Amino acid sequence: MNVIIIGGGAAGFFAALSCKQHHPQTAVTILEKSDKLLAKVKVSGGGRCNVTHACFEISQLAKFYPRGGKQLKKAFFQFNTKNTVEWFESRGVKLKTEEDNRMFPVTDNSQTIIDCLMREADKLGVVIKRGAFISAISKKEKQYILTIGGNKIIADKIIIAAGGSPKIEGFNWLKELGHTIIPPVPSLFTFNMPTEPIKKLMGVVANPVSVKIKGAKLSSEGALLITHWGMSGPAILKLSSWGARELQAMNYKFEVLINWLGDKSEQAIRDWLDSELQNIGKRQIGNKNPFQITNRLWSYFLEKNEIAEETPWNQLKKKSLNKLLNTLVNDSYKAEGKTTFKEEFVTCGGISLDEVSFETMESKVCPGIYFAGEVLDIDAVTGGFNFQAAWTTGFIAGKLGSGST
Ligand SMILES: Cc1cc2nc3c(=O)[nH]c(=O)nc-3n(C[C@H](O)[C@H](O)[C@H](O)COP(=O)(O)OP(=O)(O)OC[C@H]3O[C@@H](n4cnc5c(N)ncnc54)[C@H](O)[C@@H]3O)c2cc1C
């Protein structure tokens, strides 16, 4: 049997290694269109490669995927974060967990992951060809014919691990096989706020905040970072990921509603202030910020509501207090446009998950063709989840539906 793997990225390599592990007699070839292998692994995680996430509970893990979580949950029973850690550690790559549960090689160098995958491929006899661009696939009885430039090659089975595409035309060759393509749209971006003066506080972090999008059922919690352009940080990135399609439909013009005090309600803060007023009443409001927000942000809120910093707390007019409380728990900012988060171009969309069996990753439309990685309509928030999806789907695809473990 000969198996062709299209794409020399994380998912393609993992699929090739799994295929050789489960089917040692099979000839496995990775065909990569560019001259670079594992290019995204190299630049991932700021050059450190955030391999996976220290979340070892399958139902929790699945919740980090705005698209694909339900299907991946099934797949994680075959290969999950624990298996990823064991897989790399048993091949000499020790991983460490950072405070926010992201996992990296202890070397803090993505080359360690690349070296490990290349070494394994070499050891198991995976053939790798670069500069091999597959432009079409057609079926011939039980086999498939791949077109590479003017050449044709025959495969018994194919694993497609060709990654995502920001344009739907990039999937035409897969559409021609009869697959439904979910149109790609950007996911994981920061919000531009060209008209909002809060940008002057760039660098300020508020944590935790609750963020909502007006007119949409989208909300998130976490840290928010004010930037040159608008807002970023985990709370915003999570919203951009979960709301990828809705925000695109709004043409990236929407209103962001922020509770700067996380989950605290206006009434809870009023009650708390009533009881605290005897202690802080005589102090100047500018000097006594009773909340865990930075002084720069606090001064900005006072300025926004035209409250003089020297005003003692107990002389604050009712109207001013109401305005200040409204700013704290129900602040509103206009977003117009988006910016890519660092260099992480993540798009949602790709091969429709309805047409793939997550027991085997085999296509329901073209038996003998398997899918792995970002080519599928799967994507996640940042934190190592996108690679985990690549390792999981690659590992399962490599079994070709009949592996032993
Ligand atoms: C800058 C950056 C940083 C990131 N950091 C992280 C991180 O730290 N942690 C994390 O979990 N995720 C991260 N991600 C996301 C992660 O890199 C991807 O989810 C993952 O690489 C997807 O792997 P893949 O193998 O499916 O696709 P890819 O890595 O895109 O590989 C697909 C390969 O297929 C080749 N190919 C495509 N079409 C053809 C064709 N027709 N014929 C032959 N070859 C073809 C491509 O050239 C490519 O090499 C990052 C992404 C970026 C852009």
The ligand as an SDF file (V2000), in Angstrom:
LIG
                    3D

 53 58  0  0  0  0  0  0  0  0999 V2000
    2.6410   32.9560   13.4610 C   0  0  0  0  0  0  0  0  0  0  0  0
    1.8150   31.8180   13.9620 C   0  0  0  0  0  0  0  0  0  0  0  0
    2.0230   31.3580   15.2590 C   0  0  0  0  0  0  0  0  0  0  0  0
    1.2540   30.2800   15.7410 C   0  0  0  0  0  0  0  0  0  0  0  0
    1.5270   29.8420   16.9980 N   0  0  0  0  0  0  0  0  0  0  0  0
    0.8070   28.7860   17.4700 C   0  0  0  0  0  0  0  0  0  0  0  0
    1.1130   28.2070   18.7370 C   0  0  0  0  0  0  0  0  0  0  0  0
    2.0760   28.5940   19.4020 O   0  0  0  0  0  0  0  0  0  0  0  0
    0.3350   27.1960   19.1790 N   0  0  0  0  0  0  0  0  0  0  0  0
   -0.7220   26.6820   18.4370 C   0  0  0  0  0  0  0  0  0  0  0  0
   -1.3940   25.7470   18.8840 O   0  0  0  0  0  0  0  0  0  0  0  0
   -0.9920   27.1670   17.2130 N   0  0  0  0  0  0  0  0  0  0  0  0
   -0.2510   28.1890   16.7110 C   0  0  0  0  0  0  0  0  0  0  0  0
   -0.5300   28.6730   15.4750 N   0  0  0  0  0  0  0  0  0  0  0  0
   -1.4970   27.9210   14.6290 C   0  0  0  0  0  0  0  0  0  0  0  0
   -0.7910   26.6390   14.0980 C   0  0  0  0  0  0  0  0  0  0  0  0
    0.4740   27.0040   13.5700 O   0  0  0  0  0  0  0  0  0  0  0  0
   -1.6120   25.9410   13.0360 C   0  0  0  0  0  0  0  0  0  0  0  0
   -2.8860   25.6220   13.5820 O   0  0  0  0  0  0  0  0  0  0  0  0
   -0.9400   24.6440   12.5750 C   0  0  0  0  0  0  0  0  0  0  0  0
    0.3540   24.9290   12.0680 O   0  0  0  0  0  0  0  0  0  0  0  0
   -1.7510   23.9440   11.5010 C   0  0  0  0  0  0  0  0  0  0  0  0
   -0.9970   22.8530   11.0070 O   0  0  0  0  0  0  0  0  0  0  0  0
   -1.3500   22.1630    9.6240 P   0  0  0  0  0  0  0  0  0  0  0  0
   -0.3160   21.1080    9.4370 O   0  0  0  0  0  0  0  0  0  0  0  0
   -2.7760   21.7950    9.5980 O   0  0  0  0  0  0  0  0  0  0  0  0
   -1.1850   23.3090    8.5420 O   0  0  0  0  0  0  0  0  0  0  0  0
    0.1220   24.0640    8.0430 P   0  0  0  0  0  0  0  0  0  0  0  0
    1.0970   24.2210    9.1420 O   0  0  0  0  0  0  0  0  0  0  0  0
   -0.3790   25.3020    7.3840 O   0  0  0  0  0  0  0  0  0  0  0  0
    0.7550   23.0830    6.9760 O   0  0  0  0  0  0  0  0  0  0  0  0
    0.1590   22.8310    5.7280 C   0  0  0  0  0  0  0  0  0  0  0  0
    1.2480   22.5700    4.7160 C   0  0  0  0  0  0  0  0  0  0  0  0
    0.6560   22.1230    3.5100 O   0  0  0  0  0  0  0  0  0  0  0  0
    1.3350   22.7000    2.4210 C   0  0  0  0  0  0  0  0  0  0  0  0
    0.3900   22.6870    1.2720 N   0  0  0  0  0  0  0  0  0  0  0  0
   -0.7580   23.4010    1.1470 C   0  0  0  0  0  0  0  0  0  0  0  0
   -1.3710   23.1130   -0.0120 N   0  0  0  0  0  0  0  0  0  0  0  0
   -0.6050   22.1770   -0.6380 C   0  0  0  0  0  0  0  0  0  0  0  0
   -0.7280   21.4940   -1.8670 C   0  0  0  0  0  0  0  0  0  0  0  0
   -1.7760   21.6900   -2.6810 N   0  0  0  0  0  0  0  0  0  0  0  0
    0.2490   20.6080   -2.2200 N   0  0  0  0  0  0  0  0  0  0  0  0
    1.3120   20.3760   -1.3780 C   0  0  0  0  0  0  0  0  0  0  0  0
    1.4660   21.0190   -0.2050 N   0  0  0  0  0  0  0  0  0  0  0  0
    0.5220   21.9000    0.1830 C   0  0  0  0  0  0  0  0  0  0  0  0
    1.6830   24.0930    2.9240 C   0  0  0  0  0  0  0  0  0  0  0  0
    2.7530   24.6660    2.1840 O   0  0  0  0  0  0  0  0  0  0  0  0
    2.0430   23.8150    4.3800 C   0  0  0  0  0  0  0  0  0  0  0  0
    3.4170   23.5400    4.5390 O   0  0  0  0  0  0  0  0  0  0  0  0
    0.2370   29.7080   14.9370 C   0  0  0  0  0  0  0  0  0  0  0  0
    0.0160   30.1910   13.6440 C   0  0  0  0  0  0  0  0  0  0  0  0
    0.7920   31.2230   13.1490 C   0  0  0  0  0  0  0  0  0  0  0  0
    0.5530   31.7160   11.7450 C   0  0  0  0  0  0  0  0  0  0  0  0
  1  2  1  0
  2  3  1  0
  2 52  2  0
  3  4  2  0
  4  5  1  0
  4 50  1  0
  5  6  2  0
  6  7  1  0
  6 13  1  0
  7  8  2  0
  7  9  1  0
  9 10  1  0
 10 11  2  0
 10 12  1  0
 12 13  2  0
 13 14  1  0
 14 15  1  0
 14 50  1  0
 15 16  1  0
 16 17  1  0
 16 18  1  0
 18 19  1  0
 18 20  1  0
 20 21  1  0
 20 22  1  0
 22 23  1  0
 23 24  1  0
 24 25  2  0
 24 26  1  0
 24 27  1  0
 27 28  1  0
 28 29  2  0
 28 30  1  0
 28 31  1  0
 31 32  1  0
 32 33  1  0
 33 34  1  0
 33 48  1  0
 34 35  1  0
 35 36  1  0
 35 46  1  0
 36 37  1  0
 36 45  1  0
 37 38  2  0
 38 39  1  0
 39 40  1  0
 39 45  2  0
 40 41  1  0
 40 42  2  0
 42 43  1  0
 43 44  2  0
 44 45  1  0
 46 47  1  0
 46 48  1  0
 48 49  1  0
 50 51  2  0
 51 52  1  0
 52 53  1  0
M  END
$$$$
